[in-house]
Amino acid sequence: MTHVFARTILREYDIRGTVGTTLSTADAYAVGRGFATVVRDAGGSRVAVGYDGRLTSPMLEAALVEGLVASGVDVVRIGLGPTPMLYWSEAHLQVDGGIQVTGSHNPRDDNGFKLVLRHRSFFGAAIQQLAQRAATGDWASGDGTVTDVAILDAYVARLMAGYTGGTYRIGWDCGNGASGPVIEQLVKLLPGEHHVLHADVDGDFPHHHPDPTIEANLADLKQLVAERNLHFGVAFDGDGDRIGAVDAQGRVVWADQLLSILAQPVLAALPGATIIGDVKASSALFDRITALGGTPLMWKSGHSLMKEKLHATGAPLAGEMSGHIFFAHDFYGVDDAHYAAIRLIGALHDTGRSLGDLRDALPDYVSTPELRFAVAEARKVGIVDDVVARLAADGAIVDLTDGARVTTPDGWWLLRASNTQAALTVRAEARDPAALDRLLAAMDAQLAASGVARD
């Protein structure tokens, strides 16, 4: 038996596609066969499996489990829950790997798989090798078992372990994603006053799409914070590994600002430690880490890439503009938005200041959001390469960590090829609107020279 995956679903960080178009139960089965073979080749025998609240997740999970069992691994089924609960299970249930069926923050009909092998991200070349195994039918055979395990209570207890926060009035927007049951349980244990929105898991996402990096999706949370006079609010994406936040005034506190706040207690405990931000983060973040006595490190965007860098450097904390925040300090080096919320409460308590005050203490730069525009998959990397070549010829100051981050007296602009879409990603930051306009004009001129334009 062999199987051929659609090439577009084999992403850098995970496997993701549109169900009924590029992703099917046959793909899920093949992922199970291939991953089980990898686990057995590594001397393992047990894999944890979870799934998010998307409408197609149960059927994909069933096919995935069937494939894992057919290749001879024992499956520990944790059921419906957020991706961080799967990460916790993989770390604690004496298994050799884990797979979460999830579409993350993508459109409703998308779905896919995030994979972990022996506490490390399974991504990049390893995903391509799964496809190669499928194409040749190079799968182990066997007769694995399936065990159902209920772990929600234990996971929530771990989130609360060592809680050092004070008493706050907080809004929580679960966006009808998989975080709902976790947050409903968590707020019962937290002191203070808590108001939970959209906790019912519903793959139709009837209230708003669960992507907290898009400000429009935070409208319900802003309204709740204002009406209830809350200290702040937090929101989660569809599978609970990305966090968003608003302060008491309803202003968005972006992920690099959150990381600046979260870094302070970590660096107080670990002076001089390395804190990692991605290439899309504000220069204010890296300046703040330095001011706190830490060592800033800029790295590539992507949850798997960031986790690997965290592991390689021994850094206690990392984060990226997409809302993934990774704690290795007193945690497992994974992106868990629920735990990030707990640590945020602790950071506010430690400083004795409000989220809004801490936000106001950061430099007030002018920036674009992360902007994406479609280009052909076959062209996206070549366009960035062309731009980099021209910049080098012009003697520009360019950081090539991930795409091209170009620094000028006005600020910086970034151009990179998306690892998850047939698209280019751009962002720019400056000290005033006129400078931002100049940065965007310079970037647009480079794109024009390569025959493309932003929509």
C-alpha positions in Angstrom: 0.0 0.0 0.0 1.3 3.5 -0.9 0.0 7.0 -0.5 0.8 10.4 -2.1 0.3 13.6 -0.1 -0.6 16.9 -1.8 2.7 18.8 -1.7 1.1 21.9 -0.3 0.1 20.3 3.0 3.6 19.4 3.9 4.5 22.6 5.7 7.7 23.6 7.4 6.2 23.4 10.9 3.5 20.8 10.6 1.0 19.2 8.2 -2.0 21.4 7.2 -4.5 21.5 4.4 -8.2 22.0 3.5 -10.3 19.0 4.2 -12.0 17.8 1.1 -9.5 19.5 -1.2 -6.0 18.8 -0.1 -6.5 16.8 3.1 -8.5 13.6 3.7 -8.8 10.7 6.1 -6.4 8.8 3.8 -3.8 11.4 4.6 -4.5 11.0 8.3 -4.1 7.2 8.0 -0.8 7.6 6.1 0.5 10.1 8.8 -0.3 7.5 11.4 1.5 4.7 9.5 4.6 6.8 8.8 4.9 8.4 12.3 4.4 5.0 14.0 7.2 3.6 11.8 9.5 6.4 12.9 8.6 5.9 16.5 9.4 2.2 16.3 12.6 2.8 14.4 13.6 5.0 17.3 12.9 2.2 19.8 9.5 3.6 21.0 6.1 2.0 21.2 3.5 4.6 22.5 2.0 7.7 21.1 -0.4 10.2 22.6 -3.1 11.6 20.3 -5.5 14.6 20.8 -7.7 16.6 18.6 -9.2 20.1 18.5 -12.8 21.3 18.1 -13.0 21.5 14.3 -15.9 19.7 12.7 -13.5 17.4 10.8 -11.2 16.6 13.7 -13.0 13.5 15.0 -12.9 11.7 11.6 -9.2 12.6 11.0 -8.3 11.5 14.5 -10.0 8.2 14.0 -8.1 7.6 10.8 -4.9 8.7 12.4 -5.3 6.3 15.2 -6.1 3.5 12.8 -2.9 4.2 11.0 -0.8 4.3 14.2 -2.2 1.0 15.4 -1.7 -0.7 12.0 2.0 0.1 12.2 2.3 -1.4 15.7 2.3 1.4 18.2 0.0 1.7 21.2 -2.1 4.8 21.2 -3.0 6.9 24.3 -6.1 8.8 23.3 -6.6 12.0 25.3 -9.6 13.2 23.4 -10.8 16.7 22.6 -8.6 19.5 23.9 -6.1 22.2 23.0 -2.6 21.5 21.5 -0.8 22.4 24.8 -2.7 19.7 26.6 -1.2 17.2 24.0 2.2 18.6 24.6 1.7 18.2 28.4 0.6 14.6 27.8 3.6 13.8 25.6 5.8 15.0 28.4 4.1 13.2 31.2 2.3 10.0 30.1 5.4 7.9 29.4 4.9 8.0 25.6 7.4 8.3 22.9 5.7 10.9 20.8 2.4 12.8 20.3 0.2 14.1 17.5 -2.5 16.7 17.7 -5.2 16.9 15.0 -5.7 20.7 14.6 -6.3 23.4 12.2 -4.8 25.9 14.6 -5.9 29.5 13.7 -6.6 28.7 10.0 -10.0 29.0 8.2 -12.8 26.8 9.4 -12.4 24.0 6.8 -8.6 23.7 7.3 -7.1 21.0 9.5 -3.9 19.1 10.0 -1.4 17.6 12.4 1.2 18.9 14.9 3.8 16.2 15.8 6.2 15.7 18.6 8.9 13.0 18.9 10.5 12.4 22.3 9.8 15.9 23.6 11.1 17.6 20.4 9.3 19.1 17.5 8.9 16.9 14.4 9.1 19.2 11.5 11.0 20.2 8.3 12.9 17.4 6.7 11.2 14.9 9.0 7.8 15.7 7.6 9.2 15.4 4.0 10.5 11.9 5.0 7.0 10.9 6.1 5.9 11.7 2.6 8.7 9.6 1.1 7.8 6.7 3.3 4.2 6.9 2.2 5.1 7.1 -1.5 6.9 3.8 -1.3 4.8 2.1 1.4 7.8 1.9 3.7 5.7 1.4 6.8 6.1 -1.0 9.8 3.2 -3.4 10.4 1.8 -4.5 13.7 -1.2 -4.6 16.0 -1.2 -1.7 18.5 -3.6 -1.1 21.3 -5.8 2.0 22.1 -6.3 3.4 25.6 -8.4 6.4 26.5 -7.1 8.7 29.2 -8.8 11.7 30.8 -6.2 14.3 31.7 -7.9 17.7 31.7 -7.9 18.0 35.5 -4.2 17.0 35.8 -3.3 19.5 33.0 -5.2 22.3 34.6 -3.6 21.5 38.0 -0.1 21.8 36.3 -1.1 25.2 34.9 -1.8 26.3 38.5 1.3 24.8 40.1 3.4 27.4 41.7 0.8 30.2 40.9 2.1 33.5 42.2 -0.4 35.9 40.9 -2.7 38.2 42.9 -6.4 38.9 42.6 -7.6 40.4 39.3 -10.8 40.9 37.3 -10.1 39.2 34.0 -12.0 38.4 30.8 -11.2 35.3 28.8 -12.3 34.8 25.2 -12.0 31.1 24.1 -13.4 31.9 20.6 -15.3 28.6 20.6 -12.0 26.8 20.2 -10.5 23.9 22.1 -9.4 26.1 25.0 -13.0 26.4 26.4 -13.1 23.4 28.7 -9.6 24.2 30.0 -10.4 27.9 30.8 -13.8 27.0 32.4 -11.9 24.7 34.8 -9.0 27.0 35.3 -11.0 30.1 36.4 -12.6 28.0 39.2 -9.1 27.7 40.7 -8.0 31.3 40.2 -8.6 34.0 42.8 -10.5 37.1 41.6 -13.3 37.7 39.3 -13.4 36.0 35.9 -15.7 36.3 32.9 -15.5 33.7 30.2 -16.7 34.2 26.6 -17.4 31.6 23.9 -16.3 28.6 25.9 -18.5 26.2 24.0 -16.4 24.2 21.5 -18.0 24.8 18.1 -16.1 24.2 14.9 -18.3 26.7 13.1 -16.8 29.5 15.2 -20.1 31.3 15.3 -19.0 34.5 17.2 -15.6 35.2 15.5 -12.7 33.4 14.0 -10.2 32.3 16.7 -7.1 34.2 15.7 -6.1 36.7 18.4 -3.5 38.4 16.2 -6.3 40.0 14.2 -7.7 43.0 16.2 -11.2 42.6 14.8 -11.4 39.2 16.5 -10.9 40.9 19.9 -14.0 43.1 19.7 -16.1 40.9 22.0 -13.3 40.8 24.6 -12.8 44.6 24.4 -16.5 45.1 25.0 -16.5 42.6 28.0 -13.5 44.4 29.6 -15.2 47.8 29.2 -18.7 46.7 30.4 -17.4 44.8 33.4 -14.6 47.2 34.3 -12.0 44.4 34.2 -8.3 44.8 34.7 -7.5 43.1 31.4 -8.6 40.4 29.0 -6.9 37.4 27.2 -7.9 35.5 24.1 -6.8 32.2 22.5 -6.6 30.8 19.0 -8.4 27.6 17.9 -6.0 25.2 19.5 -4.8 27.2 22.5 -1.2 27.7 21.7 -1.4 31.4 20.8 -2.4 34.2 23.1 -3.8 37.7 22.6 -4.5 40.4 25.2 -6.2 43.7 25.8 -5.6 46.1 28.7 -8.3 47.9 30.8 -8.7 50.6 28.1 -9.3 48.0 25.4 -6.0 48.5 23.7 -4.3 45.5 22.2 -1.1 44.4 23.9 0.8 42.7 21.1 2.8 39.5 21.6 6.2 41.2 21.5 4.9 43.6 24.2 3.7 40.7 26.2 7.1 39.1 25.9 8.8 42.3 27.1 6.6 42.1 30.2 7.0 38.4 30.8 10.8 38.7 30.4 11.2 40.9 33.5 10.5 38.2 36.2 12.4 35.6 34.2 15.5 37.7 34.0 15.2 38.6 37.7 15.4 34.9 38.4 18.0 34.2 35.7 20.2 37.3 35.2 21.9 37.5 31.8 19.7 34.7 30.3 19.0 34.6 26.6 15.5 35.6 25.5 14.4 34.9 21.9 12.1 36.9 19.7 11.3 36.3 16.1 12.2 38.5 13.2 8.8 40.2 13.1 9.2 41.5 16.7 9.7 45.2 17.5 13.2 46.5 18.1 11.7 47.7 21.4 11.6 44.1 22.6 15.3 43.5 22.0 16.2 46.8 23.6 14.0 46.0 26.6 15.7 42.6 27.0 19.1 44.3 27.0 17.9 46.9 29.5 16.8 44.2 31.8 20.3 42.6 31.7 19.4 39.8 29.4 20.8 38.6 26.1 18.4 39.2 23.2 18.4 36.8 20.2 16.5 37.2 17.0 15.3 34.0 15.4 13.2 32.6 12.6 9.4 32.7 12.8 7.5 29.4 13.3 6.5 27.5 16.4 8.7 24.4 15.6 11.7 26.5 14.7 11.4 28.6 17.9 11.1 25.5 20.1 14.2 24.0 18.6 16.2 27.2 19.1 15.0 27.4 22.7 16.3 23.9 23.2 19.6 24.5 21.4 20.4 27.7 23.4 19.0 26.8 26.7 17.0 30.0 26.7 14.3 30.2 29.4 11.8 32.2 27.3 10.9 32.9 23.7 8.1 34.3 21.7 6.9 35.4 18.3 4.4 38.0 16.9 1.9 35.2 16.1 1.2 34.9 19.8 3.2 31.7 20.5 5.1 32.2 23.7 7.5 29.4 24.9 8.5 28.9 28.5 11.4 26.7 29.5 11.7 28.4 32.8 9.7 26.2 35.2 7.9 24.7 32.2 8.5 22.4 29.2 9.8 24.7 26.5 6.5 24.6 24.6 4.0 27.2 23.4 1.1 27.1 25.9 -1.2 30.2 25.8 -3.0 29.1 29.0 0.3 28.9 30.8 1.4 32.2 29.3 -1.8 33.8 30.7 -0.9 32.4 34.2 2.6 33.8 33.9 1.2 37.2 32.8 -0.9 37.4 35.9 2.2 36.6 37.9 4.3 39.2 36.1 1.6 41.9 36.8 1.5 40.9 40.5 5.3 41.0 40.8 5.5 44.6 39.4 2.4 45.9 41.1 1.5 47.7 37.9 -1.4 47.3 35.5 -1.1 45.8 32.1 -1.8 49.2 30.6 0.9 50.9 32.6 3.5 48.3 31.5 2.3 48.7 27.9 2.7 52.5 28.2 6.2 52.2 29.6 7.3 50.6 26.3 8.4 52.8 23.3 5.5 54.0 21.2 6.7 53.0 17.8 4.5 53.1 14.7 4.2 49.8 12.8 2.2 47.8 10.4 0.5 44.6 11.4 1.9 41.4 9.8 0.8 41.8 6.2 0.5 38.9 3.8 -0.1 38.9 0.0 -0.4 36.0 -2.3 2.3 35.0 -4.7 2.8 31.7 -6.6 4.3 29.1 -4.3 7.1 28.5 -6.9 8.0 32.2 -6.9 7.9 33.3 -3.2 11.5 32.3 -2.2 13.0 33.5 -5.5 11.4 37.0 -5.0 13.0 37.3 -1.6 16.4 36.1 -3.0 16.2 38.8 -5.7 15.4 41.5 -3.2 18.3 40.4 -1.0 20.7 40.4 -3.9 19.8 44.0 -4.8 20.0 45.1 -1.2 23.5 43.6 -0.9 24.6 45.4 -4.0 23.3 48.7 -2.5 25.2 48.1 0.7 22.0 48.0 2.8 22.0 46.8 6.5 20.2 43.5 6.2 19.6 40.7 8.8 19.1 37.4 6.9 18.0 35.3 9.9 14.6 34.7 8.2 14.0 36.5 4.9 15.4 40.1 4.9 15.0 42.5 7.8 16.3 45.8 6.5 17.4 48.5 9.0 17.6 52.2 8.0 17.6 55.5 9.9 13.8 55.4 9.7 13.4 52.0 11.4 13.2 48.6 9.7 11.1 46.6 7.2 10.9 42.8 6.8 10.2 40.7 3.8 10.0 36.9 4.1 8.4 33.9 2.4 5.6 32.4 4.4 6.3 28.8 5.5 2.5 28.1 5.7 1.0 29.8 2.6 1.8 30.7 -1.0 2.4 34.2 0.2 5.0 36.8 1.2 5.0 38.3 4.6 5.9 41.9 5.3 6.1 44.2 8.3 7.7 47.5 9.1 8.3 49.7 12.2 9.3 53.3 12.5 9.4 56.1 15.1 6.8 58.2 13.3 4.2 57.9 10.5 6.3 59.8 7.9 9.2 57.4 8.5 6.9 54.4 8.2 5.7 55.7 4.9 9.3 56.0 3.6 10.0 52.4 4.8 7.0 51.0 3.0 7.8 53.0 -0.2 11.3 51.5 -0.2 10.0 48.0 0.3 7.4 48.5 -2.4 10.1 49.7 -4.8 12.0 46.5 -4.2 8.9 44.4 -4.8 8.1 46.3 -8.0 11.6 45.6 -9.2 10.8 41.9 -8.8 7.5 42.3 -10.7 5.1 42.0 -7.7 3.0 44.4 -5.7 1.2 44.3 -2.4 -2.6 44.0 -2.7 
